């Protein structure tokens, strides 16, 4: 771990104010009976500027196989709530040292219908970055610090069409990953809340690739 802790930068000021007020789409309003979970939206300053930590699930999993995601998982009784769960999962999945993370805020709870979880996104500033690597090779295939500049690059943004053509959603093509679904939806709101979003062609629509659909079908 680095010995130097970086103060929370000014480029996060707008996000810290706007994030707790983010709107929840009707399809993602929490269901009280769903299982509680949490994810960590971890902001850092890497060699290519401000970034966000993403993982990619292992292709061998039975749920969310091969999908890019924020570190996270179910809230255990010993976690003492969403913050503890998000930090624990980030440590287990990516090697993030919880002591090096300054929690900024929690975002409104969201419903993930596919796995029947109500998810609390926890936003953090990586004040003391640690070395990262997949913590569970059978669960996590890749860990990446994705620069915000790459996420907002119009060339890396698109809309994906789900099977049947009746439903579409935002997506990002970054670092060899196609980020879609729940994670892409949250990222879209995060970038907007932080004031980083740039105009992009939302008429650029592509079908979800067959290999991704095949992996998703396992769940």
TINU-51515 format. One record per atom (N, C-alpha, C): x, y, z; residue in one letter. Coordinates in steps of 0.02 Angstrom, whole numbers, plus 32768, in hexadecimal, padded with zeros to 4 digits. Example, Ala and Ser with C-alpha at 12.3 -4.5 7.8 and 13.67 -1.06 7.14 Angstrom:
82947EE48186a 82677F1F8186a 82947F5B8186a 82827F908162s 82AC7FCB8165s 82858002818As 
//
This chain:
802A7FC58000x 800080008000x 802C803E8000x 801480727FDCx 803980B17FDBx 803880D18020x 806E80F48032x 807181158073x 805181598071x 804181738035x 802681B6802Fx 7FDB81B38022x 7FB381D1804Ex 7F6B81D48045x 7F5982158022x 7F3582107FEBx 7F23824B7FC4x 7EE282697FDEx 7EDF82AB7FE8x 7EA082CA7FFEx 7E6C82C47FC7x 7E2D82C47FDCx 7DF682BE7FABx 7DF982FA7F7Bx 7DFC82ED7F3Ax 7E0683237F0Ax 7DC7834A7EFAx 7DD283877EE1x 7D9983B37ED1x 7D6E83977E99x 7D8A836D7E6Ex 7D6183537E36x 7D2983257E4Dx 7D2A83127E8Dx 7CF482E97EA8x 7CBF83117ECDx 7CC983537ED2x 7C9B837D7EF9x 7C54837A7EDFx 7C4B83827E9Ex 7C0783817E83x 7BE6833D7E8Dx 7C0C83087E82x 7BF082C57E8Bx 7BD882BB7ED3x 7BFF82D27F03x 7BEE82C87F49x 7BAC82EA7F5Bx 7B9E83217F3Ax 7B6083467F47x 7B2583257F22x 7B3083127EE3x 7AF982FA7EB9x 7AE882B17EC3x 7B1A82877ED4x 7B0F823F7ED6x 7AD682297F04x 7AD082437F41x 7A99822B7F6Cx 7A54823D7F50x 7A51826C7F20x 7A1182817F04x 7A02825F7EC2x 7A2B822F7EAEx 7A20820D7E6Fx 79DB81ED7E6Ex 79B981F17E34x 797781D47E2Ex 797B81897E22x 794A81657E39x 7946811D7E2Fx 7911810F7DFAx 792480F17DC2x 78F380E07D8Ex 78BC80B47DAAx 787F80B97D8Fx 784880907DA9x 785880457DAAx 787C802D7D78x 788C7FE57D75x 78C07FD07DA8x 78E080017DCAx 79157FF17DFAx 790380067E41x 78C380157E4Cx 78AF80277E90x 78B37FEB7EBEx 78CF7FF37EF9x 78DC7FB97F25x 789D7F927F37x 78A57F517F3Ax 78717F237F52x 78837F0F7F99x 785A7F1F7FCAx 786E7F138010x 78827ECB8020x 78647E9B7FFDx 78727E55800Dx 78B27E3B7FEBx 78D07E637FBFx 790D7E4E7F9Dx 79477E4C7FCEx 79797E247FBDx 79B47E1C7FE8x 79E17E5A7FE4x 79FA7E73801Cx 7A237EAF801Bx 7A6B7EA18003x 7A857ECF7FDBx 7AC97EC97FC2x 7AE77F0F7FBBx 7B277F117FAEx 7B497F527FA6x 7B817F4B7F73x 7B907F817F51x 7BC97F847F23x 7BF27FC27F34x 7C327FC17F22x 7C5E7FFA7F2Fx 7C6F801C7EEDx 7C5D805C7EE8x 7C7280867EB0x 7CB080AB7EC8x 7CEA80937EB4x 7D2980AB7ED0x 7D4C80DA7E9Ex 7D5281197EB1x 7D75814B7E89x 7DBE814F7E9Ex 7DE981537E6Cx 7E30815C7E7Bx 7E50818C7E49x 7E9181987E54x 7EB981BF7E24x 7EF281927E0Fx 7EEE81777DD3x 7F20814A7DBAx 7F4F816D7D89x 7F7881477D66x 7FA881647D36x 7F8681887CFBx 7F4681797CEFx 7F2281987CB8x 7EEB81C77CD2x 7EF381DF7D0Ex 7EC3820F7D2Ax 7E8E81ED7D54x 7E5882117D64x 7E2381F57D8Ex 7E0781B57D70x 7DFA81847D9Cx 7DE281447D82x 7DB081257DB2x 7D9180EE7D9Bx 7D6080C87DC2x 7D74807E7DBDx 7D70805B7DF5x 7D8380157DF7x 7D4A7FE87DDFx 7D597FBC7DB0x 7D297F8B7D98x 7D487F467D9Ax 7D1E7F147DA3x 7D347ECE7D9Ex 7D0E7EAD7D66x 7D267E747D51x 7D017E4B7D21x 7CF97E057D3Fx 7CBB7DEF7D43x 7CAC7DAE7D61x 7CC97D757D37x 7CDB7D3F7D57x 7CF57D057D34x 7CBF7CE77D07x 7CD47CCF7CCEx 7CA47CB17C9Ex 7C887C6F7CB6x 7CA57C527CEBx 7C8E7C117D04x 7C577C177D38x 7C457C547D4Dx 7C117C5C7D7Fx 7BCD7C497D63x 7B9F7C387D8Fx 7B5B7C297D79x 7B2F7C677D77x 7B427C9C7D9Ax 7B1D7CDB7D99x 7B4C7D147D86x 7B357D407D59x 7B5B7D7A7D43x 7B9F7D677D26x 7BA27D2D7D06x 7BE17D157CEAx 7BFB7D457CB5x 7C3C7D567CBBx 7C5E7D7F7C89x 7C4A7DC87C8Ax 7C217DDE7CB9x 7C087E237CB8x 7C367E527CDEx 7C467E8C7CC1x 7C687EC07CE7x 7C3B7EDA7D1Fx 7C587EED7D56x 7C307F027D90x 7C5B7F2C7DBFx 7C397F4D7DEDx 7C5B7F6B7E26x 7C687F337E59x 7C9F7F387E7Fx 7CA77F077EB5x 7C6B7F097EE3x 7C537ECF7EF8x 7C1A7ED07F25x 7BFA7E8C7F2Dx 7BC87E897F57x 7BA57E4A7F64x 7B737E527F9Bx 7B5B7E1A7FB3x 7B277E197FE6x 7B417E358029x 7B157E56804Ex 7B277E708090x 7B207E3880C3x 7B577E2880E4x 7B567DF58118x 7B477E15815Cx 7B2D7DEE818Bx 7B1C7E0B81CDx 7B577E2D81EFx 7B937E1381E5x 7BCE7E308206x 7BE87E6E81E3x 7BCB7E8281ABx 7BE47EBB8185x 7BD17EFE81A4x 7BA07F0181CEx 7B887F3F81EBx 7B717F6F81B4x 7B4C7F548183x 7B2C7F7E8151x 7B507F81810Ex 7B357FAA80E0x 7B4F7FAD809Bx 7B987FC28096x 7BAD7FF280BEx 7BF2800A80B9x 7C237FD180C9x 7C167FAE8100x 7C427F778112x 7C447F4080DDx 7C097F3180C1x 7C067EFD808Dx 7C2C7F12804Ex 7C237F518039x 7C447F697FFDx 7C907F678004x 7CA87F7D803Ex 7CF17F7D8049x 7D0C7F36804Fx 7CE77F0B8070x 7CFE7EC58076x 7D027EA48032x 7CCE7EAC800Ax 7CCD7E8D7FC8x 7D047EA87F9Bx 7D127EE97F9Fx 7D477F067F76x 7D8B7EEA7F8Ax 7D937EDD7FCAx 7DD27EBE7FE1x 7DD77E767FC8x 7DA07E507FCEx 7DA17E0A7FBBx 7DA87E017F6Fx 7D867E2C7F4Ax 7D847E247F01x 7DBF7E447EDDx 7DD97E7B7EF9x 7E0B7EA27ED3x 7E487EB47EFBx 7E4B7EA47F3Bx 7E867EB57F63x 7E867EFB7F7Ex 7E4E7F1F7F7Bx 7E4A7F647F94x 7E4D7F627FE0x 7E7D7F877FFDx 7E827F8C8046x 7E4D7FBD8060x 7E1E7FA68089x 7DE97FD280A2x 7E03801080C5x 7E3C800A80E8x 7E578044810Cx 7E6D807C80DDx 7E77806C809Ex 7E8D809F806Ex 7E5480C18049x 7E1680B1805Dx 7DDB80CD803Bx 7DB780FD8069x 7DAA81398050x 7D8081698073x 7D3A81668056x 7D0B8151807Fx 7CC5814C8067x 7CA98192805Ex 7C8E819F8022x 7C7481E18012x 7C2981E68021x 7C0381B5800Ax 7BBB81B78011x 7B9E81747FFBx 7B608169800Bx 7B3B81317FF0x 7B07814C7FBFx 7AFB81277F8Ax 7ACB813A7F57x 7A8881197F66x 7A5281317F48x 7A1181117F54x 7A1280C77F43x 79EE80A07F6Ax 79EA80587F60x 79C880487F1Ex 79E180147EFBx 79C880007EBAx 79B57FB77EBBx 79857FA47E92x 796F7F5F7E8Ex 798C7F3D7E51x 79AE7F057E5Dx 79CA7EDC7E28x 799D7E9F7E20x 79707EA27DF0x 793B7E707DEBx 79567E2B7DD9x 798A7E287DB1x 79A27DE77D99x 79B87DBA7DD2x 79D67DD87E06x 79EC7DAF7E3Fx 79C37DBD7E7Ex 798F7DE87E78x 79637DF97EB0x 798A7E157EEBx 79B37E487EDEx 79D87E6B7F12x 79C57EB57F11x 79C47ED37F4Bx 79C07F1C7F4Fx 7A067F337F62x 7A237F5B7F36x 7A6A7F6B7F38x 7A757FB37F4Dx 7AA07FBD7F7Fx 7AB480007F93x 7AF9800E7F77x 7B00803D7F47x 7B4280517F30x 7B64807F7F63x 7BA1806E7F75x 7BC980957FA4x 7C0180B67F7Cx 7C0680F77F7Fx 7C3B811B7F5Bx 7C75812A7F89x 7CB2811E7F70x 7CED81297F98x 7D25814A7F71x 7D50816D7F95x 7D8D818C7F79x 7DC881617F8Ex 7DF0814C7F5Fx 7E2981207F6Cx 7E65814B7F81x 7E6481607FBFx 7E9781907FD6x 7EDC81717FDCx 7EDF81307FE9x 7F1E810C7FEDx 7F1880CC7FC2x 7F2780D17F82x 7F1E80977F56x 7F4A805C7F6Ax 7F2E80217F60x 7F537FE37F6Cx 7F597FBD7F2Ax 7F857F8C7F2Ax 7F8B7F627EEEx 7F4B7F3A7EE5x 7F357F347EA6x 7EF77F0F7E9Ax 7F047ED27E6Ex 7EDC7E9F7E78x 7EE07E627E51x 7EA27E397E61x 7E8C7E0E7E33x 7E527DE47E42x 7E5D7DBB7E81x 7E307DC47EB2x 7E397DA17EF1x 7E207D5A7EF0x 7DEC7D4D7EC8x 7DD07D0A7EC2x 7DD27CF77E78x 7E067CD47E62x 7E0B7CC37E1Ax 7DCD7C9F7E00x 7DAA7C7A7E2Ax 7D6E7C577E14x 7D327C857E10x 7D377CC27E2Bx 7CFF7CF17E2Ax 7D0F7D307E02x 7D4D7D477E06x 7D607D857DE5x 7D977D777DB2x 7D8A7D8B7D74x 7DBB7D7F7D3Ex 7DEA7DBA7D36x 7DD17DF77D3Dx 7DF77E337D2Fx 7DE77E6A7D61x 7E197E917D72x 7E107ECD7D9Ax 7E307F077D73x 7E0C7F3E7D6Ax 7E277F747D42x 7E147FB87D5Fx 7E457FE67D5Ex 7E37802C7D6Ex 7E28804E7D2Bx 7DEA805F7D20x 7DD4807B7CE0x 7DD180C77CE4x 7DFA80EA7CBEx 7DF981347CC0x 7DB581507CAFx 7DA081837CD3x 7D6081A37CC4x 7D6181C07C7Dx 7D9B81D87C66x 7DA081F27C22x 7D8E81BD7BEEx 7D9D817E7BFCx 7D8B81497BCEx 7D40813A7BD1x 7D24813D7C0Dx 7CDD812F7C15x 7CB281647BF2x 7CC881A27BF2x 7C9F81D87BD4x 7CB181E57B8Bx 7CE481C27B71x 7CF681CA7B2Bx 7CBB81B37AFFx 7CA081DE7AD5x 7C6681CB7AACx 7C72818D7A82x 7CB081817A6Fx 7CC081457A46x 7CB681047A6Ex 7CB6810A7AB1x 7CB180CE7ADBx 7C6B80C27AF5x 7C3B80EB7ADFx 7BF880E67AF9x 7BC880CE7AC3x 7B9780A67AD8x 7B65808C7AAAx 7B2780777AD1x 7AF480667AACx 7AB7804A7AC8x 7AB380017AB1x 7AA37FD47ADFx 7A9D7F8D7ACCx 7A547F797ACDx 7A437F4E7A9Ex 79FE7F367A98x 79FB7EEE7AB3x 79CB7EE27ADEx 79C37EA07AFCx 799A7E737ACEx 799B7E327ADBx 79757E047AAFx 792C7E187AA9x 79127E127A6Ex 78CC7E257A61x 78C57E6C7A49x 78F97E967A55x 78F97EDA7A3Cx 78CC7F0B7A60x 78AD7EF57A98x 787E7F217ABBx 78A07F497AF2x 78DC7F377B05x 78FE7F5A7B3Cx 79457F6A7B28x 795A7FA67B39x 799E7FBC7B2Ax 79BC7FDD7B68x 79FE7FE37B69x 7A1F80027BA2x 7A63801C7B8Ex 7A8180487BB8x 7AC280647BA9x 7AF980307BB1x 7B31803C7B8Fx 7B6B800F7B94x 7BAB80367B88x 7BE2801A7B9Ex 7C2480377B95x 7C5380017B7Bx 7C7C80137B4Bx 7CAF7FE47B33x 7CF37FFF7B47x 7D0E7FE47B7Ex 7D4D7FFD7B9Ax 7D787FC37BB2x 7DBA7FCB7BAAx 7DEA7F9B7BC4x 7DDA7F537BB2x 7DC37F497B74x 7DB37F077B5Dx 7D737EEA7B7Ax 7D4B7F137B9Cx 7D0D7EFB7BBAx 7CD27F207B9Cx 7C997EFE7B96x 7C5A7F1E7B87x 7C347F227BC9x 7C2E7F607BE2x 7C0B7F6C7C22x 7BC27F7B7C12x 7B937F537C2Cx 7B4D7F5B7C1Bx 7B237F4C7C59x 7AE27F4C7C50x 7AB57F397C86x 7AB67F687CC1x 7AB07F4B7CFDx 7AAC7F717D3Bx 7AE97FA07D43x 7B257F857D37x 7B627FAD7D41x 7B647FE87D12x 7B527FDE7CD3x 7B5280167CA3x 7B1E804A7CB5x 7AE480337CCEx 7AB180637CE3x 7AC7808E7D1Dx 7AE880707D4Ex 7B0280967D87x 7B3A80C57D71x 7B6880AB7D46x 7B9E80D57D2Dx 7B8381137D09x 7B4F810A7CE2x 7B3281427CBEx 7B1B81787CEEx 7AFA81647D24x 7AE281957D55x 7B1C81B47D7Cx 7B4F818C7D8Ax 7B8981A67DAEx 7BAD81DC7D85x 7BB881CE7D45x 7BDA81FE7D1Ax 7BB2823F7D13x 7B6F82377D11x 7B4482727D0Bx 7B46829A7D4Cx 7B4382787D85x 7B44829A7DC6x 7B8582C07DD1x 7BBC82A37DB8x 7BFD82C47DC1x 7C0B82FB7D90x 7BDF83037D5Ex 7BEA83377D2Cx 7C1F83267CF9x 7C2E82E57CF2x 7C6382CF7CC4x 7C4882B97C80x 7C0882AB7C7Cx 7BEC828F7C3Ex 7BF582BF7C04x 7C0582A37BCAx 7C0C82C97B8Cx 7BD782B27B5Bx 7BC382DE7B2Dx 7B9182CA7AFBx 7BA9828D7AD4x 7B7B825E7AC7x 7B8C82227AA1x 7B4F820C7A79x 7B5B81E37A48x 7B2681CE7A19x 7AFE81957A37x 7AC581A57A57x 7A9E816F7A75x 7A73814A7A41x 7A79815E7A02x 7A5A813979CCx 7A87810179B2x 7AC380FC79CEx 7AF080C579BBx 7ADA808779E2x 7AB5805C79C1x 7A97802379E2x 7AB47FE279C6x 7AC77FB579F3x 7AE07F7379DFx 7ABD7F3D7A08x 7AB27F0379EAx 7A977ECB7A0Fx 7ACC7EB17A40x 7AB67E9A7A7Ax 7AE57E7A7AA7x 7B047E3E7A84x 7B467E377A86x 7B677E007A64x 7B4E7DBC7A7Dx 7B4C7D8C7A50x 7B337D497A60x 7B5A7D2A7A9Ax 7B9C7D347A9Dx 7BC37D157AD3x 7BB07D307B17x 7B9D7D707B19x 7B877D8E7B58x 7B427D737B6Cx 7B167D6D7B3Bx 7AD47D517B49x 7AD97D097B62x 7B067CE37B45x 7B0E7C9D7B5Bx 7B257C997BA3x 7B547CC67BB6x 7B6C7CC67BFBx 7B357CDD7C2Bx 7B107D127C16x 7ADA7D2B7C41x 7AA37CF87C4Bx 7A987CCD7C19x 7A627C9B7C1Dx 7A6E7C697C55x 7AAC7C637C6Cx 7ABA7C337CA2x 7A967C457CE2x 7A8B7C887CEBx 7A6B7C9E7D29x 7A217C947D29x 
//
